[in-house]
Amino acid sequence: MNQTCDVCGNEYWMAFEVRTITGDVYTFDSFECAIQKLAPRCEHCECRILGHGVEVEGRFFCCAHCARQGASSLGTQIRDTVGALP
C-alpha cells in the first residue's frame, strides 16, 4: 500500500513513519524529506542541524563558530570539542 509523504506529496510503497516525543506522527518517503521537516535550523546561519550541534542557553547552532556569532556573550567558552586536542 502506498503512503503519501507529508513533505513532498510523493506516493511511495516504502514510505515510513516517524513519531516524535510530543506524539506527532509524520510520513516520509525519504530521509531527505524527514530532515527538511524535523531537523532544527541553526540560529545564526540557518542551515539544518544534522549532528549534535551546539546548544547555548536554550538556543541551537550548527557549530561553535555560529554559536559564538549568535551568542557572543559567552565568547571563547564556546568551542567544538569533537576531535579537539587539549
ABEGO torsion letter per residue (X at the ends): XBBBBAAAGBBBAABBBBBBAAGBBBBBABAAAAAAAABBBBAAAGBBBABAEBBBGGBBBABAAAAAAABAAAEAABBBABGBBX
